[in-house]
């Protein structure tokens, strides 16, 4: 069985990566 916390942990990591990617993209556009 898959634990709920595991799924949330994976989602949290994915969201973090996307957030960092978005920040880097906006920084490049501003500079």
Buried (B, 14 or more C-beta within 10 A) or exposed (E): EEEEEEEEEEEEEEEEEEEEEEEEEEEEEEE
